Amino acid sequence: MKETNTMNKIENTSTMIDQLKKEVDHGLSTVEKFLPSKYFYDKSGDALFVKIMNLPEYYVTRAEHEIFKTQTYAIIKALQLDPDIYFDLIELGAGDGLKTKELLRELDRLNYRFDYMPVDISQSALDNLKVDLNKELPSLSIQKKHGDYFEVLELLKENKHPKVILFLGSNIGNMSDDVATDFLSKLSDNLQKKDKLFLGVDLIKPASIVLPAYNDSQGITAAFNLNLLDRINRELEANFDLQFFNHQPEYHESDGIAKSYLVSTKAQQVYIAKINKSFDFFEGEKILMEISRKYNDSILYAAPQKTYNFLCEFKIGLKTLN
């Protein structure tokens, strides 16, 4: 059994490296360079993001945690959960589970019958979350799932149990509008009639609030972005010199999209050995690292009809929290 587990880990690691190579090559070969933000979350990235969530400038986690702490019963009521009917509680992008623990404690206290299935791209985040929950809620059934959001769609299709999907932290805002619409449409296709989605989004706010959340005074967000270059150095044998890239966030309230860039401070060439390819950067050239879309009703509902109907059910539920 141990040998099988070891072989599976080696195979999974190899697959992830191949995928990383493919996506880094594609992103750095486009005219407007980008890197997929899902690769932020290695062990160092996880630790940095926990620090980000505790920053005074980063309002998102704090606001959402307050909702879960003060409105737990209203959330359970809005989701129309029945203590006598078993369901799967599936969280996409679970992270450290800080806010979700508030809901889990109440469901456990009220003797609801469910399994908690945290899904995350970071194996270390999942492992740490399970250790924490085993200590805090020893009776809770946990079935962690390692992978990205799109990979979990097949898992949902095979699962015939009643389901509640948690998609919190405005994680959907890290997708472009087209990708988010496609994801929600596919998610809808893979859910049964009475399944539910609890979606957390960040509303459009002034730049004076949003920009500091992605450019904190301690430089932790900058380190978080630069850590991805360091990861590529380690895992793909690249030679990014981090001192020649600066973190630069941008946000305009008119379009509601925060963007995080790394900007090359000089003309330079980076070689990535495992791709066997060099990439040229001119002075001032940007790498798009992440988008963070902010929402209003018109943006949420600018989607195909079936997705609109899917979201509308949640929106009605959300109004009970006001």
ABEGO torsion letter per residue (X at the ends): XAAAAAAAAAAAAAAAAAAAAAAAAAAAABABBBBBAAAABBAAAAAAAAAAAABAABAAAAAAAAAAAAAAAAAAAAAGBBAABBBBBBBBGAEAGAAAAAAAAAAAAAGBBBBBBBBBABAAAAAAAAAAAAAABAABBBBBBBEBAAAAAAAAAABABBBBBBBBGGAAAABBAAAAAAAAAAAAAABBAABBBBBBBBBBBBAAAAAAAABBAAGAAAAAAAAAAAAAAAAAGBABBAAABBBBBBBBAAAGBBBBBBBBABBBBBBBAAAGBBBBBBBGBBBBABBBBBBBAAAAABBBAAAAAAAAAAAAAAAAAX
